[in-house]
């Protein structure tokens, strides 16, 4: 190569380098300007390191359930002191509805029950079963409190876990790893079996809590140190999230640069909900993506597959329309990968008479078509109104069968509801915060926006305010859970009696 050619290549390389530098610099300027248009962060967006008194228990791998509850007492006391201090410093939110105002109607401490905290419902006598309830991402134990009360009334001992990073400040999710949640679930199961390992244990998981339940069940198949649970009840399970979540690491990196800290958040919304964070950090999406990837890797692992015959019996509730998770994942990413026939899926359809039906996106039809008339390795129930009126029926098909039966339920489809939502399934219509009617017991009611007016007038999206927050068909969900638990305990008793007779 001649000297002139080398000089030409060198000059070309320099120009390309300057072009690349200019492009990256321009992109950073654009990102910076975009970040300046986003809402400002507040003290509740600070990470756990800023408020050490609110930090989670460090040794979850060895901690006991009573230790977790005792530490939680200290955390919530510290939160109350922090909010009081912010008032004295003049940094408390001024909105009368704010969650982080000591007198705000969204402050959970003002409610009859602070649903952000873990709970332990002990049985009056020897429990028929133990249940560990695990809520979803940015959520709290409150979302499963109705199911907890139902299970307790059925003779169960119930532990409602507050997953680490939740119930306190949204910023606590900035650096939380999904493995922390895994350790907390194992700790709660240890608490459930502490002195009674023979009683069956059920994991009840909602959304991300459902993924954590599946994760625990898979881990227990190969780790003898973990107690194998007898059954899973999964509600709106987060088993697959958008592949775009895999690019979250870039935004996480940008959020660490000076002046760009608000880029560490997907959503920065006013915190008006007493029992759920409205702001959503990028890291939370990254962690649920990594959790679902880990689950799929183990389900496809040749060493794990032979063990799946011992996977616990699973009951899944899912809405056909779900803006948070992919509904088909419950089928394709779990149920069809389990070799046993003792699993069940209950799918809630859209309203077949809704005036808005013609405006609905049709992705849910793909799942309904996949399940229609197919011979499935699990029991399948579609809750719908198929007969040209508002009467609700449960169309059921047993595992391995192509024959369906139709059971008319004592329920009807409400005229103003076109579908269920991701957040609605575990909440009854009677719930005082998220239910159908306002209750004088609580300062704030979030059961769905019915107000009409001009667009853009609210400081939060009307999509948030109008999202269905309760399940009008909750009685059927409760009935199916009770039947599932009754069958489980009956089988356990029969097996125990058979073992005793053989001895």
TORLUM-868407 format. One record per residue (C-alpha): residue in one letter; x, z, y; residue number from 1. Coordinates in Angstrom, 1 decimal, m for minus. Each point is the difference from the previous one (the first is absolute). Layout:
N
<A <X Z Y> NUM>
...
END
This chain:
503
<X <0.0 0.0 0.0> 1>
<X <1.4 m1.0 3.4> 2>
<X <0.6 2.4 2.8> 3>
<X <m2.7 m1.6 2.1> 4>
<X <m2.5 0.5 m2.8> 5>
<X <0.9 3.7 m0.3> 6>
<X <m0.5 0.4 3.8> 7>
<X <m3.3 m1.7 m0.2> 8>
<X <m1.2 2.3 m2.9> 9>
<X <1.3 3.0 1.9> 10>
<X <m1.9 m1.0 3.1> 11>
<X <m3.2 m0.7 m2.0> 12>
<X <0.3 3.4 m1.7> 13>
<X <0.4 1.7 3.3> 14>
<X <m3.1 m1.7 1.4> 15>
<X <m2.0 0.8 m3.1> 16>
<X <1.1 3.7 0.3> 17>
<X <m1.0 0.1 3.7> 18>
<X <m3.4 m1.6 m0.9> 19>
<X <m0.6 2.6 m2.7> 20>
<X <1.0 2.8 2.3> 21>
<X <m2.3 m1.4 2.7> 22>
<X <m2.8 m0.3 m2.5> 23>
<X <0.4 3.6 m1.2> 24>
<X <0.3 1.3 3.5> 25>
<X <m3.1 m1.9 1.0> 26>
<X <m1.9 1.4 m2.9> 27>
<X <1.0 3.5 0.8> 28>
<X <m1.2 m0.5 3.6> 29>
<X <m3.3 m1.2 m1.3> 30>
<X <m0.3 2.9 m2.4> 31>
<X <0.9 2.4 2.8> 32>
<X <m2.6 m1.5 2.4> 33>
<X <m2.6 0.2 m2.8> 34>
<X <0.8 3.6 m0.7> 35>
<X <m0.6 0.8 3.7> 36>
<X <m3.6 m1.2 m0.4> 37>
<X <m0.7 2.4 m2.9> 38>
<X <m1.4 3.5 0.5> 39>
<X <2.4 2.8 0.9> 40>
<X <0.9 2.5 m2.7> 41>
<X <m0.8 3.7 0.3> 42>
<X <1.3 3.2 m1.5> 43>
<X <m2.1 m0.4 m3.1> 44>
<X <1.9 m3.2 m0.8> 45>
<X <3.3 1.9 m0.2> 46>
<X <1.5 0.2 m3.4> 47>
<X <0.3 3.2 m2.1> 48>
<X <3.5 0.7 1.2> 49>
<X <m1.3 0.8 3.5> 50>
<X <m2.2 2.8 m1.3> 51>
<X <1.8 1.9 m2.8> 52>
<X <m2.6 2.7 m0.3> 53>
<X <m2.5 m2.7 m1.1> 54>
<X <2.4 m1.5 m2.6> 55>
<X <m1.0 m0.4 m3.6> 56>
<X <1.2 2.2 m2.8> 57>
<X <3.4 m1.3 m1.0> 58>
<X <0.1 0.8 m3.7> 59>
<X <m3.1 m1.7 m1.3> 60>
<X <1.6 m0.8 m3.4> 61>
<X <0.2 3.7 m0.8> 62>
<X <m2.6 1.5 2.3> 63>
<X <m3.2 1.6 m1.3> 64>
<X <m3.6 m0.7 1.2> 65>
<X <m0.3 3.5 1.6> 66>
<X <3.3 m0.5 1.8> 67>
<X <m1.3 m3.3 1.4> 68>
<X <m3.2 1.6 1.2> 69>
<X <1.9 2.9 1.6> 70>
<X <2.4 m2.4 1.8> 71>
<X <m3.0 m2.0 1.2> 72>
<X <m1.4 3.1 1.7> 73>
<X <3.2 0.2 2.0> 74>
<X <m0.2 m3.7 0.9> 75>
<X <m3.5 0.2 1.4> 76>
<X <0.8 3.2 1.9> 77>
<X <3.0 m1.8 1.5> 78>
<X <m2.3 m3.0 1.0> 79>
<X <m2.4 2.3 1.8> 80>
<X <3.0 1.5 1.9> 81>
<X <1.3 m3.4 0.9> 82>
<X <m3.4 m1.2 1.4> 83>
<X <m0.3 3.2 2.0> 84>
<X <3.6 m0.5 1.4> 85>
<X <m0.9 m3.6 1.0> 86>
<X <m3.0 1.4 2.0> 87>
<X <2.3 2.3 1.9> 88>
<X <2.5 m2.8 0.7> 89>
<X <m2.9 m2.2 1.2> 90>
<X <0.7 m2.6 m2.8> 91>
<X <m3.2 0.6 m1.9> 92>
<X <m2.3 m3.1 m0.3> 93>
<X <m2.8 0.2 2.6> 94>
<X <m2.7 m1.9 m2.0> 95>
<X <m2.8 2.4 m1.0> 96>
<X <m0.1 m1.5 m3.5> 97>
<X <3.7 0.0 m0.8> 98>
<X <1.3 1.3 m3.3> 99>
<X <3.1 1.5 1.5> 100>
<X <m1.8 1.9 2.8> 101>
<X <m0.6 3.6 m0.9> 102>
<X <m3.6 m0.3 1.4> 103>
<X <m0.6 m3.6 m0.9> 104>
<X <m3.0 m0.9 m2.2> 105>
<X <2.4 m1.7 m2.4> 106>
<X <2.1 3.1 m0.5> 107>
<X <m0.4 0.7 m3.7> 108>
<X <0.5 3.8 0.6> 109>
<X <m3.4 0.0 1.7> 110>
<X <m1.8 m1.2 m3.2> 111>
<X <m1.6 2.2 m2.6> 112>
<X <2.7 m1.2 m2.4> 113>
<X <3.4 m1.4 1.0> 114>
<X <0.0 m2.8 m2.4> 115>
<X <3.6 m0.8 0.7> 116>
<X <1.1 2.8 m2.2> 117>
<X <0.5 0.3 m3.8> 118>
<X <m2.6 1.9 m1.9> 119>
<X <m0.4 1.8 m3.3> 120>
<X <m3.4 0.4 m1.5> 121>
<X <0.3 2.3 m2.9> 122>
<X <m2.6 0.1 m2.8> 123>
<X <m2.1 3.1 m0.4> 124>
<X <0.9 0.0 m3.7> 125>
<X <2.2 m1.9 m2.3> 126>
<X <m0.1 m3.5 1.4> 127>
<X <m1.3 m3.0 m2.0> 128>
<X <2.8 m2.1 1.6> 129>
<X <2.5 0.0 2.9> 130>
<X <0.0 m2.6 2.7> 131>
<X <2.7 m0.9 2.5> 132>
<X <m1.3 m2.0 3.0> 133>
<X <2.3 m2.3 2.0> 134>
<X <m1.0 m1.6 3.3> 135>
<X <1.1 m3.2 1.6> 136>
<X <2.6 m1.1 2.6> 137>
<X <m0.5 1.5 3.5> 138>
<X <m2.9 1.8 m1.5> 139>
<X <m0.7 3.7 m1.0> 140>
<X <m1.5 2.0 m2.8> 141>
<X <m3.3 m0.1 1.8> 142>
<X <m0.7 m3.5 m1.2> 143>
<X <m0.5 1.3 m3.6> 144>
<X <m1.6 3.3 0.8> 145>
<X <m3.5 m1.1 m1.2> 146>
<X <1.4 m1.1 m3.3> 147>
<X <2.0 3.3 m0.2> 148>
<X <m3.2 2.0 0.5> 149>
<X <m1.8 m2.1 m2.7> 150>
<X <2.8 0.5 m2.5> 151>
<X <0.1 3.7 0.8> 152>
<X <m3.7 0.3 m0.6> 153>
<X <0.5 m1.7 m3.4> 154>
<X <2.2 2.9 m1.1> 155>
<X <3.4 m1.4 1.0> 156>
<X <2.9 1.6 1.8> 157>
<X <0.9 m2.3 2.9> 158>
<X <3.3 m0.3 1.9> 159>
<X <m0.2 m2.2 3.2> 160>
<X <3.5 m1.0 1.0> 161>
<X <1.0 m0.7 3.6> 162>
<X <2.6 m2.7 m0.6> 163>
<X <3.2 0.7 2.0> 164>
<X <0.0 m1.4 3.5> 165>
<X <m3.7 0.2 0.4> 166>
<X <m2.4 2.2 1.8> 167>
<X <2.4 1.1 2.8> 168>
<X <1.6 m2.7 2.3> 169>
<X <0.0 m3.8 m0.7> 170>
<X <3.7 m0.1 0.8> 171>
<X <0.7 1.9 m3.2> 172>
<X <m0.5 m3.3 m1.8> 173>
<X <2.8 m1.7 1.9> 174>
<X <2.6 1.0 m2.6> 175>
<X <m2.0 1.1 m3.0> 176>
<X <0.9 m1.7 m3.4> 177>
<X <m2.6 m0.7 m2.6> 178>
<X <2.2 2.0 m2.5> 179>
<X <m0.9 3.1 2.1> 180>
<X <m3.6 m0.6 m0.8> 181>
<X <0.8 m0.5 m3.7> 182>
<X <1.7 3.4 m0.1> 183>
<X <m3.0 1.6 1.7> 184>
<X <m2.4 m1.5 m2.6> 185>
<X <2.2 1.4 m2.9> 186>
<X <0.1 3.4 1.7> 187>
<X <m3.8 0.0 0.3> 188>
<X <m0.4 m0.9 m3.7> 189>
<X <2.4 2.8 m0.9> 190>
<X <m2.2 2.3 2.0> 191>
<X <m3.1 m1.2 m1.8> 192>
<X <1.5 0.7 m3.5> 193>
<X <2.0 3.1 1.0> 194>
<X <m1.3 2.4 m2.7> 195>
<X <m2.5 m2.3 m1.8> 196>
<X <1.6 m3.1 m1.3> 197>
<X <m2.7 m0.8 m2.5> 198>
<X <m2.8 m0.6 2.5> 199>
<X <m0.4 m3.7 0.8> 200>
<X <1.4 m1.1 3.4> 201>
<X <m1.6 m2.8 2.1> 202>
<X <1.7 m1.8 2.9> 203>
<X <m2.4 m1.2 2.7> 204>
<X <1.7 m2.3 2.4> 205>
<X <m1.3 m1.8 3.0> 206>
<X <1.7 m3.1 1.5> 207>
<X <3.8 0.9 0.1> 208>
<X <m0.9 3.1 m2.0> 209>
<X <m1.3 m2.3 m2.7> 210>
<X <3.4 m1.8 m0.1> 211>
<X <1.7 3.4 m0.2> 212>
<X <m2.3 0.9 m2.9> 213>
<X <0.9 m3.1 m1.9> 214>
<X <3.7 0.6 0.8> 215>
<X <m0.2 3.5 m1.4> 216>
<X <m1.8 m1.1 m3.2> 217>
<X <2.7 m2.7 m0.6> 218>
<X <2.8 2.5 0.6> 219>
<X <m1.5 2.5 m2.4> 220>
<X <0.1 m2.6 m2.8> 221>
<X <3.8 0.0 0.0> 222>
<X <0.8 3.4 1.5> 223>
<X <m0.7 2.9 m2.3> 224>
<X <0.4 2.5 2.8> 225>
<X <m3.2 m1.3 1.5> 226>
<X <m3.4 1.0 m1.3> 227>
<X <m2.0 m3.0 m1.2> 228>
<X <m3.4 0.0 1.7> 229>
<X <m3.2 m0.7 m1.9> 230>
<X <m1.7 m2.4 2.5> 231>
<X <0.3 m1.7 3.3> 232>
<X <m2.8 m0.6 2.5> 233>
<X <1.1 m2.6 2.6> 234>
<X <m2.0 m0.7 3.2> 235>
<X <0.9 m3.1 2.1> 236>
<X <3.4 m0.1 m1.7> 237>
<X <2.9 m1.3 2.0> 238>
<X <1.8 m2.0 m2.8> 239>
<X <0.9 m3.0 2.0> 240>
<X <0.8 m0.4 3.7> 241>
<X <0.9 m3.1 2.1> 242>
<X <3.3 m1.5 m0.7> 243>
<X <0.7 0.1 3.7> 244>
<X <0.7 3.7 m0.5> 245>
<X <3.3 m1.1 m1.5> 246>
<X <1.1 m1.1 3.5> 247>
<X <m0.7 3.5 1.5> 248>
<X <3.7 0.9 m0.2> 249>
<X <0.8 m2.3 2.9> 250>
<X <m2.6 1.7 2.2> 251>
<X <1.2 3.4 m1.2> 252>
<X <3.5 m1.0 1.1> 253>
<X <m1.2 m1.3 3.4> 254>
<X <m2.0 3.3 0.5> 255>
<X <3.3 1.9 m0.1> 256>
<X <1.5 m1.8 3.0> 257>
<X <m0.1 1.7 3.4> 258>
<X <m3.2 m0.7 1.9> 259>
<X <m1.7 m1.6 m3.1> 260>
<X <m1.2 3.1 m1.8> 261>
<X <m3.6 m1.0 0.2> 262>
<X <0.8 m2.9 m2.3> 263>
<X <0.3 2.5 m2.8> 264>
<X <m3.8 0.0 0.1> 265>
<X <m2.4 m2.6 m1.3> 266>
<X <m2.9 1.7 1.8> 267>
<X <0.0 2.4 2.9> 268>
<X <m3.5 1.2 0.5> 269>
<X <m1.6 3.0 1.7> 270>
<X <m0.2 2.9 m2.5> 271>
<X <m3.7 0.9 0.0> 272>
<X <m0.5 0.3 m3.8> 273>
<X <0.4 3.7 m1.1> 274>
<X <0.9 m0.8 m3.6> 275>
<X <1.9 m3.4 0.2> 276>
<X <2.9 m1.3 2.1> 277>
<X <m1.1 m3.0 2.0> 278>
<X <3.6 m1.0 0.8> 279>
<X <1.8 m1.7 m2.9> 280>
<X <3.8 m0.2 m0.2> 281>
<X <1.8 m3.0 m1.5> 282>
<X <1.8 2.3 m2.4> 283>
<X <m3.4 1.0 m1.6> 284>
<X <m0.7 m3.7 m0.9> 285>
<X <3.5 m0.4 m1.3> 286>
<X <m0.3 3.0 m2.2> 287>
<X <m3.3 m1.1 m1.6> 288>
<X <1.5 m3.4 m0.6> 289>
<X <3.0 1.5 m1.8> 290>
<X <m2.4 2.3 m2.0> 291>
<X <m2.1 m2.9 m1.2> 292>
<X <3.1 m2.0 m0.9> 293>
<X <1.3 2.9 m2.0> 294>
<X <m3.3 0.2 m1.9> 295>
<X <m0.1 m3.7 m0.8> 296>
<X <3.7 0.1 m1.2> 297>
<X <m0.9 2.7 m2.5> 298>
<X <m3.2 m1.6 m1.2> 299>
<X <2.1 m3.1 m0.7> 300>
<X <2.9 1.9 m1.5> 301>
<X <0.4 m1.0 m3.7> 302>
<X <1.1 3.6 m0.8> 303>
<X <m3.2 1.4 1.6> 304>
<X <m2.6 m2.4 m1.4> 305>
<X <0.0 1.5 m3.5> 306>
<X <m0.8 3.4 1.6> 307>
<X <m3.0 m1.3 1.9> 308>
<X <m2.3 0.7 m2.9> 309>
<X <0.3 3.7 1.0> 310>
<X <m0.9 m0.7 3.7> 311>
<X <m2.8 2.3 1.0> 312>
<X <m3.7 m1.2 0.1> 313>
<X <m0.6 m1.4 3.4> 314>
<X <m3.1 m0.4 2.1> 315>
<X <0.3 m2.2 3.2> 316>
<X <m2.4 m0.3 2.9> 317>
<X <0.6 m3.0 2.3> 318>
<X <m1.9 m1.8 2.8> 319>
<X <m0.1 m3.8 m0.4> 320>
<X <0.9 m0.2 3.7> 321>
<X <2.9 2.1 1.0> 322>
<X <2.1 m0.5 3.2> 323>
<X <2.8 2.4 m1.1> 324>
<X <0.8 m0.9 m3.6> 325>
<X <m0.4 m3.1 m2.2> 326>
<X <m3.1 0.8 m2.2> 327>
<X <1.1 m2.4 m2.8> 328>
<X <3.2 2.1 m0.5> 329>
<X <m2.0 2.7 m1.8> 330>
<X <m0.8 m2.6 m2.6> 331>
<X <3.1 m2.3 m0.1> 332>
<X <2.7 2.6 0.8> 333>
<X <m1.2 2.8 m2.2> 334>
<X <m3.1 m0.3 m2.2> 335>
<X <1.0 m3.3 m1.6> 336>
<X <3.5 1.4 m0.7> 337>
<X <m1.3 3.0 m2.0> 338>
<X <m0.5 m0.6 m3.7> 339>
<X <m2.8 2.6 m0.5> 340>
<X <m3.8 m0.5 0.3> 341>
<X <m0.8 3.4 1.4> 342>
<X <0.2 m1.0 3.7> 343>
<X <m2.8 m0.7 2.4> 344>
<X <m0.4 m1.9 3.3> 345>
<X <m2.9 0.5 2.4> 346>
<X <m0.1 m2.7 2.7> 347>
<X <m2.3 0.3 3.0> 348>
<X <m1.3 m3.4 1.1> 349>
<X <m1.0 m1.2 3.5> 350>
<X <m3.7 0.0 1.0> 351>
<X <m1.6 m3.1 m1.4> 352>
<X <m2.7 0.0 2.7> 353>
<X <2.2 0.8 3.1> 354>
<X <m0.6 m2.3 3.0> 355>
<X <3.8 0.2 0.5> 356>
<X <0.7 m1.3 m3.5> 357>
<X <0.4 m3.6 1.2> 358>
<X <2.7 1.2 2.4> 359>
<X <2.0 1.9 m2.7> 360>
<X <3.3 m1.3 m1.3> 361>
<X <m0.4 m1.0 m3.6> 362>
<X <3.2 1.4 m1.6> 363>
<X <m2.0 2.6 m1.9> 364>
<X <m1.8 m2.8 m1.9> 365>
<X <3.3 m0.8 m1.8> 366>
<X <0.1 3.4 m1.6> 367>
<X <m3.7 0.0 m0.8> 368>
<X <0.4 m3.4 m1.6> 369>
<X <3.0 1.2 m2.0> 370>
<X <m2.0 2.9 m1.4> 371>
<X <m3.3 m1.8 m0.6> 372>
<X <m0.8 m0.6 m3.7> 373>
<X <3.6 0.7 m1.0> 374>
<X <0.9 2.0 m3.1> 375>
<X <2.0 2.8 1.6> 376>
<X <2.1 2.7 m1.5> 377>
<X <m1.8 2.6 2.2> 378>
<X <m3.6 1.0 0.8> 379>
<X <m1.2 m1.8 3.1> 380>
<X <m2.8 1.0 2.3> 381>
<X <m1.2 m1.9 3.1> 382>
<X <m2.1 2.0 2.4> 383>
<X <m2.1 m2.6 1.9> 384>
<X <m3.5 m1.0 1.1> 385>
<X <m0.5 m3.1 m2.1> 386>
<X <m3.8 m0.4 0.0> 387>
<X <m0.8 m1.3 3.4> 388>
<X <m0.8 3.4 1.5> 389>
<X <1.9 3.2 0.9> 390>
<X <m0.3 1.7 m3.4> 391>
<X <3.4 0.9 m1.3> 392>
<X <0.9 m0.7 m3.6> 393>
<X <3.1 0.8 m2.1> 394>
<X <0.8 m3.1 m2.1> 395>
<X <2.1 1.2 m2.9> 396>
<X <2.1 m1.6 m2.6> 397>
<X <1.9 1.9 m2.7> 398>
<X <3.7 m0.8 m0.8> 399>
<X <0.4 m2.9 m2.3> 400>
<X <m3.6 m1.2 0.5> 401>
<X <m1.5 m2.9 2.0> 402>
<X <m3.5 1.5 0.0> 403>
<X <m1.1 1.8 3.1> 404>
<X <m2.8 2.5 0.5> 405>
<X <m1.7 0.9 3.3> 406>
<X <m0.9 3.5 1.0> 407>
<X <m2.2 0.5 3.1> 408>
<X <1.3 2.9 2.1> 409>
<X <m2.0 2.3 2.2> 410>
<X <1.8 m1.5 3.0> 411>
<X <m0.6 m2.7 2.6> 412>
<X <2.4 m2.1 2.1> 413>
<X <m0.2 1.2 3.7> 414>
<X <m1.1 m2.8 2.4> 415>
<X <2.9 0.5 2.4> 416>
<X <2.8 0.0 m2.5> 417>
<X <1.4 m3.3 m1.4> 418>
<X <2.8 1.5 m2.1> 419>
<X <1.9 3.1 m0.9> 420>
<X <3.5 0.6 1.4> 421>
<X <3.3 1.3 m1.2> 422>
<X <m0.6 3.4 1.7> 423>
<X <m3.7 0.4 m1.0> 424>
<X <0.1 0.4 m3.7> 425>
<X <0.8 3.8 m0.4> 426>
<X <m2.2 1.1 2.9> 427>
<X <m3.7 0.9 m0.5> 428>
<X <m2.6 m0.9 2.6> 429>
<X <m0.6 3.7 0.6> 430>
<X <3.6 0.6 1.2> 431>
<X <m0.1 1.8 3.3> 432>
<X <3.0 m1.9 1.5> 433>
<X <m0.2 m3.5 m1.5> 434>
<X <m3.5 m0.1 m1.3> 435>
<X <m3.2 m1.7 1.0> 436>
<X <m1.3 2.6 2.4> 437>
<X <1.5 2.2 2.7> 438>
<X <0.3 3.7 m0.9> 439>
<X <m0.1 3.0 2.4> 440>
<X <2.7 1.6 m2.2> 441>
<X <2.8 m2.2 1.3> 442>
<X <1.2 m1.0 3.5> 443>
<X <0.4 m3.7 m0.8> 444>
<X <m1.9 m2.5 m2.2> 445>
<X <1.8 m3.2 m1.1> 446>
<X <m2.6 m1.4 m2.4> 447>
<X <m0.1 m3.5 1.5> 448>
<X <m0.5 m1.4 3.5> 449>
<X <m3.5 m1.0 0.9> 450>
<X <0.5 m0.4 3.7> 451>
<X <m0.4 m3.4 1.7> 452>
<X <1.6 m1.2 3.2> 453>
<X <2.8 m2.2 1.3> 454>
<X <3.0 m0.9 m2.0> 455>
<X <3.4 1.5 1.0> 456>
<X <m1.6 3.1 1.5> 457>
<X <1.3 2.4 m2.6> 458>
<X <3.6 1.2 m0.1> 459>
<X <m0.1 m0.6 m3.8> 460>
<X <m1.1 m3.0 m1.9> 461>
<X <m3.7 m0.2 m0.9> 462>
<X <1.2 m1.1 m3.5> 463>
<X <1.2 3.6 m0.4> 464>
<X <m3.1 1.6 1.4> 465>
<X <m2.5 m2.2 m1.9> 466>
<X <1.8 0.3 m3.4> 467>
<X <m2.2 1.5 m2.6> 468>
<X <1.3 3.5 m0.7> 469>
<X <m2.4 1.2 m2.7> 470>
<X <m1.3 m1.3 m3.4> 471>
<X <m3.8 m0.4 m0.1> 472>
<X <0.4 m0.3 m3.8> 473>
<X <2.1 3.2 m0.4> 474>
<X <m2.6 1.6 m2.4> 475>
<X <0.8 m2.8 m2.5> 476>
<X <3.8 0.5 0.5> 477>
<X <m0.6 3.8 m0.6> 478>
<X <m2.1 m0.7 m3.1> 479>
<X <2.7 m2.3 m1.5> 480>
<X <2.7 2.6 0.6> 481>
<X <m2.0 2.7 m1.6> 482>
<X <m0.8 m2.1 m3.0> 483>
<X <3.7 m1.0 m0.3> 484>
<X <1.1 3.7 0.2> 485>
<X <m2.7 1.0 m2.5> 486>
<X <1.2 m2.6 m2.5> 487>
<X <3.6 1.1 0.5> 488>
<X <m0.6 3.7 m0.6> 489>
<X <m2.3 m0.7 m3.0> 490>
<X <2.7 m2.1 m1.6> 491>
<X <2.6 2.6 0.7> 492>
<X <m2.2 2.7 m1.6> 493>
<X <m0.6 m2.2 m3.0> 494>
<X <3.7 m0.7 m0.5> 495>
<X <0.8 3.7 0.4> 496>
<X <m2.6 0.9 m2.6> 497>
<X <1.3 m2.6 m2.4> 498>
<X <3.6 1.2 0.4> 499>
<X <m1.1 3.6 m0.7> 500>
<X <m1.9 m1.0 m3.2> 501>
<X <3.1 m1.9 m1.2> 502>
<X <2.1 3.1 0.5> 503>
END
